[in-house]
Amino acid sequence: MQIQTVGIFSPGDMGGAIASVLHQNGLRTVAALDDRSERTQQLAAAVQVENVGSLQNLVSESDVILSVLVPSAATQAAKQVAQAIQQLGKSVVYADCNAIAPDRVKEIATIIEGAGGQFVDASIIGPPPHVPNRTRIYASGKQAETLAQLRDYGLDVRVIGDEIGQASGLKMCYAALTKGLTAIATELLIAAHRLDLEDVLWQELSTSQKELFDILQRSIPAMTPKAHRWIGEMEEIAATFGAVGLTESTFTGAADIYRFVKDTPLGKETPEERDRDRSFADVIAILSQ
């Protein structure tokens, strides 16, 4: 099958950026924006995603659907698409690109394939692909090579195996390091602020952990408006590690940190609203209040 139209479910920060790359490289991108928020509709319009209205129309128009959602929405989205596949009697390739545990992605594969669709396990590592060569999409499953066609349209798609669960497992392990570290650092920096040890800790980190501290000064301010999305991701990592006999506690704790950040003034901002000139010290001070 030659991909001509890609459905984006849904064109938020990551989904919209992916759609923009595909559109710029010649593919038609569509989304079902009935009942979606004004922000989502504006993000879609900004990257020239065509609004086809209903989810049934999305399935009808698409060769491939990329599911790019918060983890908590992944299963319900798949059920809705599966229902449309059955109603239309049309097979479509459904790529779950969400940050979810391998066991859950296998359940979603069963939902899609049981309805007559084809399934790809996919995971996104890196930021929204506004800059080339910074974002990878790993894919696994017997239909993964179909998704690999998107390499011809500006995306870095890497097939790593034919088993469902491999791509999502890779994402869980990678995010455990990056977002798990951000959670730990956020908590300890707030603790230092409340203990009135902020200056001396920062001086020590600047001396003995300079490269890491430089990374944290970029990652923590960028995290705050996305913390609400990362709660579910930490819970999925916990489930992944629990399934292979490891403790879940590390990442249920990380989920608690992101739940805390979500309820702060910084956590209530959208990525577009974030003040990029706000100092790192101010970010920690606001979180500490």
URDASUL-V762996 format. One record per helix or strand of 2 or more residues. SS is the DSSP state (alpha for helix, beta for strand). FROM is the first residue (numbers start at 1). TO is the last residue. If there is no record, write none. Layout:
# URDASUL-V762996
((SS,FROM,TO) (SS,FROM,TO))
This chain:
# URDASUL-V762996
((beta,5,9) (alpha,13,24) (beta,28,31) (alpha,38,46) (beta,50,51) (alpha,55,61) (beta,64,67) (alpha,71,88) (beta,93,96) (alpha,102,114) (beta,118,125) (beta,136,140) (alpha,144,153) (beta,157,161) (alpha,166,194) (alpha,198,208) (alpha,210,243) (alpha,249,262) (alpha,280,288))
